[in-house]
Each structure stands twice: as C-alpha cells, then as structure tokens.
Amino acid sequence: MNDIDKLIAKYENELREMTVMDDYDGGTANQLRKVIDDLRELHTTKFSKDWYEKECMEKYGRHWTTEKGGRK
C-alpha cells in the first residue's frame, strides 16, 4: 500500500465515522469526498508519484534520489 492508498483509506474512514449534525459538518463531509476523489484521480494518472519516480530512475539511474536533490 503506497502513501496515496493510505491517505484514501484514512479519509474514507474519517468520512464513514463522521456524524453530520449541521451545515458545517455537511460542508466538511463534502470536502472530504472531494479530497478522496482527487486522490483517486491522482493515483490513476500518469503524473502520480510512482510514475515520477520510475521516470527519474530511468533517466538518472539508481541513485537519482540523492544525486539530483530528490527524495532521500
């Protein structure tokens, strides 16, 4: 499970356990739904983190993360 999957699961669980009592809570729940949808879309696009890391590995080699200022 990657970071995006973990965030999706976290926000889905938060939404499932939320008790909507008024408009404020309803707005918060709606924003959580939008975040979940955006994360799902990001996870399926070619610009996701996995795609970016794969491209960097192919372009710069095994040690791209430390040599090119990427993730360490």
Summary of the structure (lengths in Angstrom):
residues: 72
radius of gyration: 17.1
end to end distance: 19.6
largest distance: 53.1
contacts: 157
relative contact order: 0.12
helix: 74%
strand: 0%
